[in-house]
Amino acid sequence: MHLLKWLYPGMKLKRWLFLFSVGVIAVSLGLAIVFNYKFIGFVEETIFRVVYRATGKFYYTVTTVAGIGIIGLGIFVMTIATREIIRSVTSVIVPEGSEKLVEMIFQKRKLNRGPSIVVVGGGTGLSVLLRGLKSISSNITAVVTVADDGGSSGRIRQELGIIPPGDLRNCLVALADTEPLMEKLFQHRFGGQGELAGHSFGNLFIAAMAEVLGDTEKALKESSKVLKVRGQVLPSSAETIRLVAQMSDGSNVEGESQIGQYGQLIRSVKIIPEDAQAVTAAVEAIQDADAVILGPGSLYTSVIPNLLVKGICQAVRESQAVKIYICNVMTQHGETDGYSASQHVQAIIDHAGTGLMDYVVINGQEIADSLKQVYSQQQAFPVAADAHNIEAMGIKVVKADLISETNLVRHDPLKLSRTIMAMVYKYKLNSERMKLLDYYLVAENIKEFKDD
């Protein structure tokens, strides 16, 4: 039965099977010409005599039956031969069998037809979203913040003078289509008390690749090949950026790792150097995207820093893509204490201006009281979904069930990606292209999804 899967739409095999059949017909005609028509006439006469004596049917009926029989035999032989050729090839390439190869080809074709999506952000939230999107499209670009200065990334940044690889590594792993052991290896952190203690192997790998190739973008590209990444991961800037926050008490705190620990509300943030330029490939990806997504992730230390890089904000504003901001589910102590969804949106507008969001996605799923109590001990609380205040800014709101409740309250990759894709289909892609894509992606979990 799995042989029929080779005929699935989008496999790009049926056209070649048809061409193969045409070739067989051409060879047959050529042989007929070479052996002269008298030979064909002899064969036809022999068939007529045999069938007529057996059935007593008239001439034209006899030749029709004989012709259909020969056609059927030819198709049967072609099918057997094609099957054995496929088995012979796949037994070497994919030892698991041809069925596995069919699934690989079908999935690859499907993903390559997916919409072009650019996700701008950093941190754990971005990785969660990418894990969901990679099952829908291979045309994904993650534009990642490079302001991190803590942990392994901070040490590498200080000692080697390169952009911090931590968030870049997380995004590479999130988009990877590789063996679990390779993913585990890239996320492995060294223990002990030596100089390697606390370092991530993936960070060291990217740093080593950057030194060998002399360019971080090239290092990420080559690392993507190792991990079989679906899409691409790009830094928002190739420059080493420092993040500075002005706090509610008027003081300035420098360093992404220090801002959340200061204990005061954040008034604004800026990057040093202020004229840091965006990576050209990131700008081009935004310009060509079907959808540009901001977040989810830390508002002041992951999302906004990318928008402060010269070229990113302008590219988003001028892009014809559908522009979506995914609001965090919980407030973050030290960054967004007491913030509602509209305050998240307002902070982005205050730093980067208007025109960056067409829609805001907010969680409409109830959070269990037990989890609320756990998070309250960390001074984190559910973000109030004040949709009316966002709509008063001229931005549409989509409410959906987005979270996966385990021992943590986080966005569920599948729920979130389905919601995003439903929005892209509805507001960006035309009906013809929608037919080529998977209809199961229409988000059944969306509570509120109004037409324009």
Secondary structure, DSSP 8 states (H G I E B T S, - for coil): -GGGGGGSTTSS-HHHHHHHHHHHHHHHHHHHHHT-HHHHHHHHHHHHHHHHHHH---HHHHHHHHHHHHHHHHHHHHHHHHHHHHHHHHHHH-TT-HHHHHHHHHHHHHHHTS--EEEEE-HHHHHHHHHHHTTT-S-EEEEE-----SHHHHHHHHHH-S---HHHHHHHHHHB-S-HHHHHHHH-B--SSSTTTT-BHHHHHHHHHHHHHT-HHHHHHHHHHHHTBSSEEEESBSS--EEEEEETTS-EEESHHHHTTS-S-EEEEEEESTT-BB-HHHHHHHHT-SEEEE-SS-IIIIIHHHHTSBTHHHHHHH--SEEEEE--SB--TTTSTT-BHHHHHHHHHHHH-SSS-SEEEEE-S---HHHHHHHHTTT--B-B--HHHHHTTT-EEEEE--EEESSSEEE-HHHHHHHHHHHHHHHTS-HHHHHHS-GGGS-TTEEE----
